[in-house]
Amino acid sequence: MKSSIRDKAEGAFHEIKGTAKEIAGILNEDPELETEGSDEKIAGKVQAKIGQIKTVLGK
């Protein structure tokens, strides 16, 4: 599998996982879990964007 496709897929997975953690943190009134989810969601977006850049550059 190309690294760009893998980065996009892993990025999307981390976004979903981060969103779930963020919602769980809100529901459980756990600010640490909410922050962890938000951080993971941002990291997922960055990783997906890296995959898009690799696709454009042809790597």
Short mmCIF file of the C-alpha atoms (twelve columns), coordinates in Angstrom:
data_MODEL
# 
_entry.id   MODEL 
# 
loop_
_atom_site.group_PDB 
_atom_site.id 
_atom_site.type_symbol 
_atom_site.label_atom_id 
_atom_site.label_alt_id 
_atom_site.label_comp_id 
_atom_site.label_asym_id 
_atom_site.label_seq_id 
_atom_site.Cartn_x 
_atom_site.Cartn_y 
_atom_site.Cartn_z 
_atom_site.pdbx_PDB_model_num 
ATOM 1  C CA . MET A 1  0.000   0.000  0.000  1 
ATOM 2  C CA . LYS A 2  1.287   3.458  -0.847 1 
ATOM 3  C CA . SER A 3  2.360   5.540  2.099  1 
ATOM 4  C CA . SER A 4  0.030   8.360  1.036  1 
ATOM 5  C CA . ILE A 5  -3.016  6.084  1.148  1 
ATOM 6  C CA . ARG A 6  -1.896  4.620  4.458  1 
ATOM 7  C CA . ASP A 7  -1.432  8.114  5.932  1 
ATOM 8  C CA . LYS A 8  -4.909  9.153  4.799  1 
ATOM 9  C CA . ALA A 9  -6.498  6.012  6.256  1 
ATOM 10 C CA . GLU A 10 -4.639  6.222  9.563  1 
ATOM 11 C CA . GLY A 11 -5.420  9.922  9.772  1 
ATOM 12 C CA . ALA A 12 -9.135  9.274  9.306  1 
ATOM 13 C CA . PHE A 13 -9.015  6.534  11.942 1 
ATOM 14 C CA . HIS A 14 -7.348  8.853  14.455 1 
ATOM 15 C CA . GLU A 15 -9.902  11.579 13.717 1 
ATOM 16 C CA . ILE A 16 -12.771 9.187  14.468 1 
ATOM 17 C CA . LYS A 17 -11.054 7.812  17.556 1 
ATOM 18 C CA . GLY A 18 -10.302 11.342 18.782 1 
ATOM 19 C CA . THR A 19 -13.900 12.422 18.268 1 
ATOM 20 C CA . ALA A 20 -15.121 9.419  20.262 1 
ATOM 21 C CA . LYS A 21 -12.727 10.203 23.120 1 
ATOM 22 C CA . GLU A 22 -13.735 13.847 23.053 1 
ATOM 23 C CA . ILE A 23 -17.433 12.975 23.296 1 
ATOM 24 C CA . ALA A 24 -16.753 10.434 26.050 1 
ATOM 25 C CA . GLY A 25 -14.840 13.101 27.962 1 
ATOM 26 C CA . ILE A 26 -17.745 15.522 27.653 1 
ATOM 27 C CA . LEU A 27 -20.303 12.941 28.733 1 
ATOM 28 C CA . ASN A 28 -18.212 11.743 31.678 1 
ATOM 29 C CA . GLU A 29 -17.172 15.280 32.609 1 
ATOM 30 C CA . ASP A 30 -13.528 14.246 32.238 1 
ATOM 31 C CA . PRO A 31 -11.532 17.200 30.882 1 
ATOM 32 C CA . GLU A 32 -8.355  15.126 30.460 1 
ATOM 33 C CA . LEU A 33 -10.105 12.606 28.194 1 
ATOM 34 C CA . GLU A 34 -11.758 15.428 26.291 1 
ATOM 35 C CA . THR A 35 -8.396  17.132 25.730 1 
ATOM 36 C CA . GLU A 36 -6.751  13.844 24.735 1 
ATOM 37 C CA . GLY A 37 -9.504  13.259 22.190 1 
ATOM 38 C CA . SER A 38 -9.160  16.752 20.793 1 
ATOM 39 C CA . ASP A 39 -5.387  16.318 20.464 1 
ATOM 40 C CA . GLU A 40 -5.775  12.958 18.719 1 
ATOM 41 C CA . LYS A 41 -8.355  14.402 16.337 1 
ATOM 42 C CA . ILE A 42 -5.972  17.211 15.372 1 
ATOM 43 C CA . ALA A 43 -3.125  14.724 14.902 1 
ATOM 44 C CA . GLY A 44 -5.377  12.669 12.637 1 
ATOM 45 C CA . LYS A 45 -6.177  15.714 10.507 1 
ATOM 46 C CA . VAL A 46 -2.476  16.501 10.191 1 
ATOM 47 C CA . GLN A 47 -1.653  12.919 9.194  1 
ATOM 48 C CA . ALA A 48 -4.433  12.877 6.594  1 
ATOM 49 C CA . LYS A 49 -3.170  16.178 5.186  1 
ATOM 50 C CA . ILE A 50 0.351   14.706 4.935  1 
ATOM 51 C CA . GLY A 51 -1.142  11.839 2.925  1 
ATOM 52 C CA . GLN A 52 -2.786  14.336 0.568  1 
ATOM 53 C CA . ILE A 53 0.493   16.196 0.120  1 
ATOM 54 C CA . LYS A 54 2.315   12.944 -0.665 1 
ATOM 55 C CA . THR A 55 -0.310  12.168 -3.297 1 
ATOM 56 C CA . VAL A 56 0.199   15.539 -4.949 1 
ATOM 57 C CA . LEU A 57 3.976   15.183 -4.880 1 
ATOM 58 C CA . GLY A 58 3.770   11.595 -6.138 1 
ATOM 59 C CA . LYS A 59 5.597   9.960  -3.251 1 
# 
